[in-house]
Structure formats: C-alpha cells, structure tokens
C-alpha cells in the first residue's frame, strides 16, 4: 500500500454526537494504526467535548491523542497549497471552504478527495461506492460508502477492539458508574435515543414487568420520560426505582467508556450511526433508533437493514419498527406485548449478534479499506 503522510477530515455536526463520534474514531485510528498526520476540522467543539472531555472549546487549534483539531468556524479563509493534505475527506457531503478547494487545485500532484457517505443497508450503495465525480478546477472526488457487504467500505473498527472487550470486566465497570449489586444482577439495558422515542410507554411496560430491569440512560437523553420516572430532576447520578424498573442517569462518558457500557448490558438502544455501529461490534442484541428524515425515508433505510440483520428475528424487527414509528401490523402501542416477545427471543438475538459480528469482520475495516482504495488511485 502506498504510503500517505497527511489526511484532512472535515466534519459538520448535525446529529449532535453521531457525526463527530464517527470522525473522531476515524481520525484516531488513522493516526494510531496507519501513522498518518491527521487534521480534523470540526464546527461544534461543545458537542465534541461531551464525548471527549479534554477538548478546549475556545481553542482554534489543539492536539488531542495525536490528532490536530481545528475549529472550523466558517467557509472563509485563504489556504496555501502546502496546507492541503495528501488525502482530503469530507464527511457526509459537507462543503469544503472555497479557499481550501482553490489550494487543492494548485497542488501537484492533486490530493485525493473523498466524500465519506452515511451508512445504509440499501442495495443501491454498492453501485455508487467508489464512483468518481469531476469537480470544478479539474479536481476529482470519489464517493466512499461504509456498508455491510464486500462491495462497500465496511464498518469503522479499530484493530484492538476485540482485545479491549476481552479485557473488560462488566461488573467492575458498572460499579464504577455507581450501580449497586441489585442493579447489576437485573436485566441491564442502555438507552440512547432521540427525543421523539416512545420512552414513557416503554418505561410503563418495564415498570409493570415481572423481572427486575435496570435502564442506564445518559444525562439529557429522553429527559421528559426520565424526569417523570424520577419525580424531579434527572441529573447524572440520579436513580429511582418504580415497580420492576430502576432508571439510573449516567454522565456522558468518553467513547472508550461508552463501548464498555455496551459490552456490559444485555440489550442496547442506540441511535444515529456511531452508536449503531458500536452496538454491532459489541456483539449484543440492540434496537436502532434511526435519524429521522423527511417523508419517512428513514423507515426505508431501517427496513433495508432489518432485512439483512433480522430476517429470523421477527420480534426484534417488529419492536424496531414500532420504536421508530414505522407502520406495522397489529397494535402499535402495546409495548408490554412487544417487550415480552423481544425478551422471549433473547437467546436467538444474542446468537445472531455474534454471527453478524463475524460476518462484518470478513469485510475488513473502513479506515484500512479507504486507504487501500486511495493507493489504487496513485
């Protein structure tokens, strides 16, 4: 593989933590595993700090874990050709600063320019993956799609992930978050969702259930339902038990600890793209809350994924559709019945999660696949 030296990654934060979560993981992996000098341009340092506490939200430029982070304030600015990296990646079709594009056009050789697209299981992705697109000034951009098949770029995954998971001691980690022995002994569910999720109805089903259940939710997530359960404030460290349900509010944790949380729970509710991918690598059953789109286009994407992942898991597929407000047969608000069906399917769902993990491993990891494709273009 041809040796590249520098890579610039441009990220605009739209989905609060998903966009920067993906870009931060990718930037660190490119530095650690591939030896690249990476500059991450990001517009929202406040959201970034929630998942990476050392971030200085006032700094124009800072070094974090070997990555140069620059605050991308606007589209203005003049860039010299020497400032342009060997590889330029725009995440999810963000517009690069015009001055940066001008500098790209002056470089010789021209930098390799990629649009790293969002993750989807839809079949059309395979036909668009790696396609070139001629831009102004004679620059060429290539589309690079993450995905679930050998004809895509695969999923973002660090080489050390399996080792780190094997070293994790779930009970000890959960105790470090403040959980008591009864909370750890119960069925453990992590909850990360968008505000419109039907959390209150699900809490009611859990509360009236026969088995103890511990729900771990980051501060600020599902805040209305959590406050109602708590009967007051829902700040980090707050915990309350009603019926069979105990809800504990956690602080937002750095990405490595979020992975440990996923590994330590029996079921994970995740949202967007970053936590969705991490749940798959956790090898545990999960429910995906997909980012909403106009005209319910996200329902089509959700069904495409479920057709690949859950053809033999009808309860998980049904629950996932209901959780996302997608049309399903039968009662759409009977969460007690939906939860009971999902719980009865837990063994099969756990086996499927492990098999899916092995299936995804066969496609390689996104960062390595991106650099391998870049090498073919030189």
C-alpha positions as CSV (number, residue, x, y, z in Angstrom):
1,X,0.0,0.0,0.0
2,X,1.3,3.4,-1.0
3,X,2.4,5.5,2.0
4,X,0.4,8.6,2.5
5,X,1.5,11.2,5.1
6,X,-1.3,13.6,5.8
7,X,-5.1,13.5,5.8
8,X,-7.6,16.3,6.4
9,X,-11.0,15.4,7.6
10,X,-13.9,17.9,7.6
11,X,-16.9,17.4,9.9
12,X,-20.0,19.4,10.5
13,X,-22.0,18.3,13.5
14,X,-25.7,17.7,12.5
15,X,-26.7,14.7,14.7
16,X,-25.2,16.1,18.0
17,X,-22.7,13.3,18.7
18,X,-23.0,10.9,15.8
19,X,-21.1,12.9,13.2
20,X,-18.2,13.9,15.4
21,X,-18.3,10.5,17.0
22,X,-17.6,8.8,13.7
23,X,-15.0,11.4,12.6
24,X,-13.2,11.3,16.0
25,X,-12.9,7.5,15.9
26,X,-11.7,7.5,12.3
27,X,-9.1,10.3,12.9
28,X,-7.6,8.5,15.9
29,X,-7.5,5.2,14.1
30,X,-5.7,6.7,11.1
31,X,-3.1,8.2,13.4
32,X,-2.6,5.1,15.6
33,X,-2.8,2.3,13.1
34,X,-1.7,3.9,9.9
35,X,0.7,6.6,11.0
36,X,-1.0,9.5,9.2
37,X,-0.8,13.1,10.4
38,X,-4.5,13.9,10.7
39,X,-6.1,17.3,11.0
40,X,-9.8,17.2,12.0
41,X,-11.8,20.3,11.1
42,X,-15.0,20.4,13.2
43,X,-17.5,23.2,13.6
44,X,-19.0,22.2,17.0
45,X,-16.5,21.8,19.8
46,X,-19.2,21.8,22.5
47,X,-20.7,18.6,21.2
48,X,-17.2,17.2,20.7
49,X,-16.4,17.8,24.3
50,X,-19.3,15.7,25.5
51,X,-17.6,12.6,24.1
52,X,-14.0,13.8,24.6
53,X,-13.7,15.8,27.8
54,X,-10.2,17.2,27.1
55,X,-11.5,19.3,24.2
56,X,-10.9,23.0,24.7
57,X,-14.0,24.6,23.3
58,X,-12.2,28.0,22.9
59,X,-9.1,26.8,21.1
60,X,-8.7,27.5,17.4
61,X,-6.2,24.6,17.1
62,X,-5.3,21.9,19.6
63,X,-3.7,18.4,19.8
64,X,-5.7,15.5,21.1
65,X,-4.5,12.0,21.1
66,X,-2.1,12.7,18.2
67,X,-4.8,14.4,16.1
68,X,-4.7,18.1,15.2
69,X,-8.2,19.6,15.8
70,X,-9.1,22.8,14.2
71,X,-12.2,24.8,14.9
72,X,-14.0,25.1,11.6
73,X,-15.9,28.4,12.1
74,X,-16.9,29.4,8.6
75,X,-16.2,29.0,4.9
76,X,-13.9,32.0,4.7
77,X,-10.1,31.8,4.8
78,X,-7.2,31.6,2.4
79,X,-5.3,28.4,2.3
80,X,-1.8,27.7,0.7
81,X,-1.2,24.5,-1.3
82,X,1.3,23.5,1.4
83,X,-1.6,23.3,3.9
84,X,-3.5,20.7,1.8
85,X,-3.1,17.1,2.8
86,X,-2.4,14.1,0.6
87,X,-6.0,12.9,1.3
88,X,-9.0,15.1,1.9
89,X,-12.1,13.6,3.3
90,X,-15.4,15.4,3.6
91,X,-17.9,13.6,5.9
92,X,-21.4,13.3,4.6
93,X,-21.1,15.8,1.7
94,X,-20.1,18.9,3.7
95,X,-19.0,21.8,1.6
96,X,-15.2,22.4,1.8
97,X,-14.1,26.0,2.2
98,X,-13.7,27.6,-1.3
99,X,-10.2,28.7,-0.4
100,X,-9.3,25.2,0.5
101,X,-10.6,23.9,-2.8
102,X,-8.6,26.6,-4.6
103,X,-5.5,25.5,-2.8
104,X,-6.2,21.8,-3.8
105,X,-6.3,22.8,-7.4
106,X,-2.8,24.3,-7.2
107,X,-1.3,21.2,-5.7
108,X,0.8,18.8,-7.8
109,X,0.0,16.0,-7.6
110,X,-3.6,16.8,-6.8
111,X,-4.8,15.5,-3.4
112,X,-7.1,12.5,-3.3
113,X,-10.6,13.8,-2.4
114,X,-13.3,11.6,-0.9
115,X,-16.8,12.1,0.2
116,X,-17.3,9.7,3.1
117,X,-21.1,9.0,2.9
118,X,-23.5,7.9,5.6
119,X,-24.2,4.3,6.4
120,X,-27.1,2.5,4.8
121,X,-28.0,-1.1,4.0
122,X,-29.8,-0.2,0.8
123,X,-28.7,-2.1,-2.3
124,X,-28.0,1.0,-4.4
125,X,-25.0,1.8,-2.3
126,X,-22.9,-1.0,-4.0
127,X,-23.4,0.7,-7.4
128,X,-22.3,4.1,-6.1
129,X,-19.4,3.0,-3.9
130,X,-16.0,4.3,-5.3
131,X,-17.7,6.2,-8.1
132,X,-15.7,9.3,-9.3
133,X,-17.2,12.8,-9.8
134,X,-15.5,15.5,-11.7
135,X,-15.5,18.8,-9.8
136,X,-14.6,22.4,-10.7
137,X,-10.9,23.2,-11.5
138,X,-10.4,19.7,-12.8
139,X,-10.5,18.1,-9.4
140,X,-11.8,14.6,-9.0
141,X,-13.9,13.4,-6.0
142,X,-14.7,9.8,-5.2
143,X,-17.6,8.6,-3.2
144,X,-16.8,6.1,-0.4
145,X,-19.7,4.3,1.3
146,X,-19.5,2.4,4.6
147,X,-21.7,-0.7,4.5
148,X,-22.5,-4.3,5.3
149,X,-21.2,-6.1,2.2
150,X,-17.9,-6.9,0.5
151,X,-18.9,-4.3,-2.2
152,X,-18.8,-1.4,0.2
153,X,-16.2,0.1,2.5
154,X,-17.2,-1.9,5.6
155,X,-17.6,-0.6,9.1
156,X,-15.4,1.6,11.2
157,X,-13.5,-0.7,13.6
158,X,-10.1,-0.4,15.5
159,X,-7.7,-3.4,15.4
160,X,-7.5,-3.5,19.2
161,X,-11.3,-3.6,19.8
162,X,-11.7,-7.3,20.4
163,X,-8.8,-7.3,22.8
164,X,-10.2,-4.4,24.8
165,X,-13.6,-6.1,25.0
166,X,-12.0,-9.3,26.3
167,X,-10.2,-7.3,29.0
168,X,-13.3,-5.5,30.1
169,X,-14.8,-6.6,33.5
170,X,-18.5,-5.6,33.2
171,X,-19.4,-5.8,36.9
172,X,-16.4,-3.7,37.9
173,X,-17.1,-1.2,35.2
174,X,-20.8,-0.9,36.2
175,X,-19.8,-0.5,39.9
176,X,-17.5,2.4,38.8
177,X,-20.7,4.1,37.4
178,X,-22.4,3.8,40.8
179,X,-24.5,0.7,40.1
180,X,-25.5,-1.4,43.2
181,X,-25.4,-5.2,43.3
182,X,-29.2,-5.5,42.7
183,X,-29.0,-3.2,39.7
184,X,-26.1,-5.2,38.2
185,X,-28.0,-8.5,38.8
186,X,-31.1,-7.3,37.0
187,X,-31.5,-7.3,33.2
188,X,-29.4,-4.3,32.1
189,X,-30.4,-2.0,29.2
190,X,-28.6,1.1,27.9
191,X,-30.9,3.7,26.4
192,X,-29.6,6.2,23.8
193,X,-32.4,7.6,21.6
194,X,-33.8,10.7,20.0
195,X,-36.4,12.9,21.9
196,X,-39.4,11.5,20.0
197,X,-38.9,7.9,21.0
198,X,-41.8,6.4,22.9
199,X,-39.8,6.0,26.1
200,X,-42.6,6.7,28.6
201,X,-44.7,3.9,27.2
202,X,-41.8,1.5,27.4
203,X,-41.0,2.6,30.9
204,X,-44.5,1.7,31.9
205,X,-44.2,-1.8,30.4
206,X,-40.9,-2.3,32.2
207,X,-42.3,-1.0,35.5
208,X,-45.2,-3.4,35.4
209,X,-43.0,-6.4,34.3
210,X,-42.3,-9.5,36.3
211,X,-38.5,-9.3,36.1
212,X,-36.2,-6.5,37.6
213,X,-34.7,-4.3,34.9
214,X,-32.0,-1.6,35.1
215,X,-32.1,1.1,32.5
216,X,-29.0,3.2,32.1
217,X,-29.5,6.5,30.3
218,X,-27.1,9.3,29.6
219,X,-28.0,12.7,31.1
220,X,-30.2,14.7,28.8
221,X,-31.5,11.7,26.8
222,X,-35.2,11.0,27.0
223,X,-35.3,13.8,29.6
224,X,-39.1,14.1,29.8
225,X,-39.7,10.4,30.5
226,X,-36.8,10.2,32.8
227,X,-37.9,13.2,34.9
228,X,-41.4,11.8,35.1
229,X,-39.9,8.5,36.4
230,X,-37.7,10.3,38.9
231,X,-40.4,12.6,40.0
232,X,-37.9,15.5,39.7
233,X,-34.5,16.4,38.3
234,X,-32.7,13.8,36.2
235,X,-29.1,14.8,36.6
236,X,-26.2,12.4,36.4
237,X,-26.1,10.1,39.4
238,X,-29.9,10.3,39.9
239,X,-31.5,6.9,40.4
240,X,-35.1,5.8,41.1
241,X,-37.0,2.5,41.3
242,X,-40.7,2.1,40.4
243,X,-42.1,-1.4,40.3
244,X,-39.7,-3.6,38.5
245,X,-37.8,-0.7,36.8
246,X,-34.8,1.1,38.1
247,X,-33.6,4.0,36.0
248,X,-30.1,5.4,36.6
249,X,-28.9,8.6,34.9
250,X,-25.3,8.4,33.7
251,X,-23.0,11.3,32.7
252,X,-21.9,11.4,29.1
253,X,-18.8,9.3,29.0
254,X,-15.8,9.3,26.7
255,X,-16.0,6.9,23.7
256,X,-14.0,4.1,25.3
257,X,-16.3,4.0,28.3
258,X,-19.4,4.0,26.1
259,X,-18.0,0.9,24.4
260,X,-17.6,-0.7,27.9
261,X,-21.2,0.3,28.6
262,X,-22.4,-1.5,25.5
263,X,-20.4,-4.6,26.4
264,X,-21.8,-4.6,29.9
265,X,-25.5,-4.5,29.1
266,X,-27.9,-7.2,27.9
267,X,-29.6,-5.0,25.4
268,X,-28.6,-1.7,23.9
269,X,-30.8,1.0,22.5
270,X,-28.7,3.1,20.1
271,X,-29.3,6.0,17.7
272,X,-27.9,7.5,14.6
273,X,-24.8,5.9,13.1
274,X,-21.9,6.0,15.5
275,X,-23.5,4.1,18.5
276,X,-25.4,1.9,15.9
277,X,-22.0,0.6,14.6
278,X,-20.5,0.3,18.1
279,X,-23.5,-1.8,19.2
280,X,-22.9,-4.2,16.3
281,X,-19.2,-4.6,17.4
282,X,-20.4,-5.2,21.0
283,X,-22.0,-8.5,19.9
284,X,-25.1,-7.9,22.0
285,X,-28.8,-7.5,20.9
286,X,-29.7,-3.9,20.1
287,X,-32.5,-1.7,18.9
288,X,-31.7,1.1,16.5
289,X,-33.3,4.5,16.6
290,X,-32.5,5.8,13.1
291,X,-32.0,9.5,12.4
292,X,-35.4,10.9,11.2
293,X,-35.7,12.1,7.6
294,X,-38.4,14.0,5.6
295,X,-41.2,11.8,4.1
296,X,-40.1,9.0,6.4
297,X,-37.2,8.0,4.2
298,X,-35.5,6.6,7.3
299,X,-38.1,3.9,7.5
300,X,-37.0,2.6,4.2
301,X,-33.4,2.5,5.4
302,X,-34.4,0.8,8.6
303,X,-36.3,-1.9,6.8
304,X,-33.3,-2.4,4.5
305,X,-31.1,-3.1,7.5
306,X,-33.6,-5.3,9.2
307,X,-34.0,-7.4,6.1
308,X,-30.2,-8.1,6.3
309,X,-29.8,-8.4,10.0
310,X,-33.1,-9.8,11.4
311,X,-34.9,-12.0,8.9
312,X,-35.1,-14.7,11.5
313,X,-35.8,-12.4,14.4
314,X,-39.4,-11.3,14.0
315,X,-39.8,-9.8,17.5
316,X,-36.7,-7.7,17.2
317,X,-37.7,-6.5,13.7
318,X,-41.3,-5.7,14.9
319,X,-40.0,-3.9,18.0
320,X,-37.5,-1.9,15.9
321,X,-40.2,-0.7,13.5
322,X,-42.5,0.3,16.3
323,X,-39.7,2.1,18.1
324,X,-39.2,4.2,15.0
325,X,-42.8,4.9,14.4
326,X,-42.9,2.8,11.2
327,X,-46.1,1.1,10.1
328,X,-46.5,-2.5,11.4
329,X,-49.3,-5.0,11.6
330,X,-51.3,-5.2,14.9
331,X,-51.4,-2.8,17.8
332,X,-48.7,-0.2,17.6
333,X,-48.8,0.9,21.3
334,X,-48.9,-2.5,23.1
335,X,-45.3,-2.2,24.4
336,X,-45.8,-4.8,27.1
337,X,-46.6,-7.4,24.5
338,X,-43.8,-6.2,22.2
339,X,-41.3,-6.3,25.1
340,X,-42.4,-9.8,26.1
341,X,-41.9,-11.1,22.6
342,X,-38.5,-9.5,22.4
343,X,-37.4,-11.0,25.7
344,X,-38.6,-14.4,24.6
345,X,-36.3,-14.1,21.5
346,X,-33.3,-13.0,23.5
347,X,-31.3,-16.2,23.0
348,X,-31.7,-16.2,19.2
349,X,-30.9,-12.4,19.2
350,X,-27.7,-13.0,21.1
351,X,-26.6,-15.7,18.7
352,X,-27.4,-13.6,15.7
353,X,-25.4,-10.6,17.2
354,X,-22.3,-12.9,17.4
355,X,-22.8,-14.3,13.9
356,X,-23.3,-10.8,12.4
357,X,-20.1,-9.6,14.1
358,X,-18.1,-12.4,12.3
359,X,-19.8,-11.6,9.0
360,X,-18.9,-7.9,9.3
361,X,-15.3,-8.8,10.2
362,X,-14.9,-10.5,6.9
363,X,-15.3,-7.2,5.0
364,X,-12.3,-5.5,6.7
365,X,-12.5,-2.1,8.4
366,X,-13.4,1.2,6.9
367,X,-10.2,3.1,7.6
368,X,-8.0,0.3,6.0
369,X,-10.3,-0.1,3.1
370,X,-10.3,3.7,2.4
371,X,-6.5,3.8,2.3
372,X,-6.3,0.7,0.2
373,X,-8.6,2.3,-2.4
374,X,-6.7,5.6,-2.2
375,X,-3.5,3.6,-3.1
376,X,-5.1,2.4,-6.3
377,X,-5.7,6.0,-7.4
378,X,-2.0,6.9,-7.4
